[in-house]
Amino acid sequence: NARDPECFGIQAAQQLSNLILNKKVRMEKDISETDRFGRLLRYVYLDNTFINQRLVESGYAFASTYPPDIKFKDTLSLAQKTAQENKLGLWNECKLH
């Protein structure tokens, strides 16, 4: 499915900022250190909240996993399904085809 990478980007960045800016987070590595663009790959936690899952389930991010980094593939896929079914965030605002 083609996705408009610009749609909802500002809102998603703002939501992430609201959740973690100026807060102490814990980052956890899966298998890879970085993606093909050199960006650091990490799962992010604020206390016991899994931030990656929170963003996906509220419709602020896609559940994208790339082997070999698939530790939370099922968790994030289920979170995306919930967001899609409830038309949350980008699933309500963006034309995804």
C-alpha positions, 0 to 999 in steps of 0.5 A: 500500500502506498502511504503519503509520508507527509500526512500527519507527520507534524501531528505525529512529531508533536505527539512524540514530543508531548510524550517524551520531551525532556523526560528520562526514557529507556531505549532498547535495541533489537538486532540492528544498530541502525537502519539503511539511512544510518538512523538509530533503531531503538524501542523507547520506554517511559517508565513502563509505557512502551512508547512505540506501541503507544504511538501506533495504537493511537494512530500516530505511527505505522507498525513497520518492522524490518527483519531481523528487527521483529521482536515486537512485530505482533504487538505493533501489528495488533496496535495498528489494527486497533487504530485502523478499526477505530479510525484513530489519528492518521487512519482518520486524517490521511488518504491511505491507499 
